[in-house]
């Protein structure tokens, strides 16, 4: 006769399994987002993104003149 096999999953193992499932779903969602954008560009529904243009828009000019002096005063007090 076959004896019954007992299995036990402690809370730590169950939590790890849940994290793997949630992480897999999140990774699949991000990959789907990237592939969807490429698919729309391929169908010419959306224009391709120019990374150089975005980098240029994000550049910040350094502070000069009075604004630079006001900015450095509180740092000098510390």
C-alpha positions, 0 to 999 in steps of 0.5 A: 500500500502507498503511504501518503506524502505530506508536504509543508510550505512555510510562510517564508517559502510561500512569500518567495514563491509569491515574489517570483510570480509578482516579479515575473508578471511585472517583467512581462508587463515591462517587456510588453510595453517595449515591444508594443512601442516598437510594434507601433513604430513599425506600423508607423502609428507612432514616430520613433523617439530620438534619444538625443533630443530628450537628453538636450531638453533635460540639460540644466543651465548652471546658476550665474550672477545673483541667483548663484550667490543666493544659492550658496549662502545657506550652504555656507551657514551649515 
